Amino acid sequence: MRISGQLLWRTAGFFSLLAFLLLATGFFLALQPQVLAPSKAPSPSQAVIPAAPPAVEGIQKVVALGDSLTRGAGDANGLGYAGLVRQALEKKSKHPITFTNLAINGQESPDLLKQLNTEQVKSLLAEADLILFTIGGNDLFKQTGGLYMMEKEKLAAATKELTANYQEILRQIRALNKKAPIIYTSLYNPFGNTEAAAETIMPVLDWNAAALQISADYSQVFVVPTYDLFQNKESEYLFTDHFHPNAAGYARIAERIMQALE
């Protein structure tokens, strides 16, 4: 009996989704360690000191990098997740935040690498207390004539290039600033409720898993999952272009980033 290619994609996509959900669960448990805490406190000799979270109160300068997602395209309020995080930080710390959004609509990972070589960007990153960035959506789903690239071979090649560029992006940022927390907002699938779902589930999930693995090699780099925030909720949280989040979608991303910082 022959199994159709579509069925294979769906089966593989299911297992990739399961793997990503396990990663997302790990993220949640990392933020909520009390879920796994024993009912009886360990003795001092048994106690394990967790890694200290970023000091929100000490954040005064925030720099945001990336593409239209970081820029806030689709948000009628003009804030995007980065602007909302800035507002939340100011409210929590009770002091003004110096905020610089260097994101560019349509930017891909090679463009971001070029941007990192400019002296102004280097200076801003070196002085930052928190660095936010998103990249990869345009790498994977290049738009030509209003249509998005969905071919399996091209997606695989784009993922390979993105993986190499992402590693170099982190290396360069960390070389400029060795202490500031770096928050990478991973990708959701804007095509989850379209005919392109079968072709796009695996590339997005595979990339998110790769970003998480690469980021583990660097201190204070946090990969914030967003896939589950939009899965089966695309019509509720995506903008009319069916690619970017709307105001409510950005608010969900910002809330999760604040969870990572707290």
N, C-alpha and C positions, 0 to 999 in steps of 0.2 A: 504494500500500500504506500502510495506517495503522499507525503505531507506537503501542503502548499507552503510557499515562501511566506505568505502572510501569517500563517499559523505559527511558523517558526519564529517570526519576528515577535508575535504576541507572547509566545511562550518565553522567549529570551527576555522580552521586556518585563514580563511578570517577575522573573527571578532577579532582574536588575533592580526593579522597584522594591522588591523585598529586601535586597541588600542595602539599598539606600535608606529604607525605613529603619533598618537596624542601626545605620550610622546616625540617623536623626534621633533615634532613641538614646544612643550614646551621648549625643549633644545635650539632650534634655537632662539626662542623669548627671552629666558633668555640671550643669547649672543648678541642679537640685539634688545634691549629694545626700540630703536627709532621707530621700526615698529609699536608699540602700543602707542607711545607718542602722546599726543594731540597737535594740531597745535598751540594752545596758551599755553604758559608756565604757570604753576600754581603759585599762590602767595606763598610767603615764608611760610605762615601758612599751605598751602596745600601740599608743596613739600615733597616728600618722598625720603629719602636718600637710594640708593641701596647698597647692600652688596659690599664691595670693592673686586675687582678681585685680584687674586694673583699678587704680584709685580714681573714681569718677570725680571726686571733689578736686583733684589736682589737675584735671584737664582744662587747659585754657586756650590752646590752639588746636584746631581741627582742620585737616586738609583732606579733601575728597577728590578722588581720581576715577577715571573710567569713561563710560559711554553714556548714552541717553538715559539709562536706568539710574545712574548716579546723578545725572543732570536733573532728573525729575520729569521727563517727558510724559505727558498723559495726566499729570496732576493739575487739576484746575486751580489749585491754590498756589502753584508754582514752587512748592517746597521739595517734593520728592522725599525719599527716605532719609537722605542726608540732612536736609533742612529740618525735618522732624526730629532727628536725633540731636541736632544742635539745640532745638527748643527744649527737648527733654533734659539735656545736660545742663542748660542754664537754669531750668526750674529746680533740678535736683541740687546743683552746686550753689545756687543763689549768687552767681556772679556771671558777668557777660563772657561769651565765648568768641574768640577771634576765629572766624570761619572762612575758608577759601575753597571754593568749588572749582576745580580745574577740569572737570569732566567735559567731554566733547561729544555731541550727538554723532552717532555713526562710527565712533572710534573702535578700532580693532586692536588686538594685542600688539602687533608691530608698531602701530601708531603710538600706543602708550609707552613702548620702549623708547621711541624717539623723543617723546615728551620728557621722559625722565632724564635725558641728556642735556636739557636746557638748564642754564645756571639759575634762573629764577625758581624753577620747580625744585631743583636740588636744595636751594636755600630754604624754601618753605617746608619741604619734607624734613630737613635736618632739625628745624625748630618745632616741629609738630609734637603735640602730646597724644594725639590720636589720629590714625590714618584710616580712612574709609575708601574702599574701592570695589568696583564691579567691572568685569571684563569677560568676554567670551560669547555673549549672545550674537553679536554681529560676526564673530569668527565662524561660528557654527552655521548660522542661518543668514548667509549673505543675500542681499536683496538685489535683484536685477529686473528692471522693468516692472516693478511692483510685485514680483513673485519671489518667494524665498527658495533658496537652494535646499533640496530634499534628497538628493542622490546619495545612496549609501557610500559609494567610494569617495565622493567629495567630502562628505561629512567625516569619514574616517581620516582623510588627509588633513582636514581642518582641525580635528581634535589633536592629532599628532603635533601639528605646528603650535597650537594653543598651549599644549602641555609644556613644550620647551620654552615658549615665551613666558608663560606664567612663572615657571621656576626662575627665569632670569629677572623678571619683574620683582619678585620677592627678594632675590639676592641683592639687587640694586637698591631697593628701598631700605633693606636692613643694613646695607653698607653705609647708607647716608644717616640712618637713625637706628641705633642699636637697642633702644628701650621702648619706644612708643608702641602701644598695642596696634596691631594691624587687623582690621576687620574686612574680610572678603565675603561679600554677599554672593552665594552660589546661585545657580540658575534654576528657574522654574520652567515648565513647558507650556508656552502660550498656545500650543496647538493640540493640547490634550483633549479638547472636545470637538476636534475637526477630523476630516478624513486623513489628515497627515499624522494622526496620533501614533499609529503603528511604526511609522518611519522615524519619529522624533523622540520617543520615550527613551530608547536605549542610549542614543548619543548624549542626551542631557544627563541621564543618571550616571553614565560612565564618566562623563567629564566631572561631575560633582564629586564622584569617588576619587578621581585622579587628583583634583584640587585639594581634597582633604588629606590624601596621602603625602603630597608634596609639602603642604603647609606644616605637617607634623615635624618636619626637619628644622623648623625655625621656631624660636621662642616668641611667645606673645603674638602668635598669628592665629586668629580665630576664624574658622569657616562657618558662616551662619547659613543653615539650610532654609530654603524657601519653597522647595518643590511641593511640600505638603500643604503650604498655605494657599496654593492656587489649584491644586488637583481637585477636579470635579466642582470647582467654584469659579471657573474662568469667566462665566457671564456676570458674576457678581463683583469680581475684583480686577478685571482687566478693562482698560480704556477702550474706546470705540474702534481703535486701530487693531484691536485683538492681538497686540504684541506687548505694549507697555502696561504697567499697572495703572489703575485709576487712583484717586485720592485715598479711598478705603484700602486698596491693595498696598500702597506705600505705607500707610499707617500700620499695617500688619508686619511689614518688613522692619520698620523702625522699632516696633515693640519688641521684636525678637532680638534685634541688635542690642537694645537696652538690657534685655535679659542676659546677654553675653557679657555686658560690661558690669552688671551688678552682681 
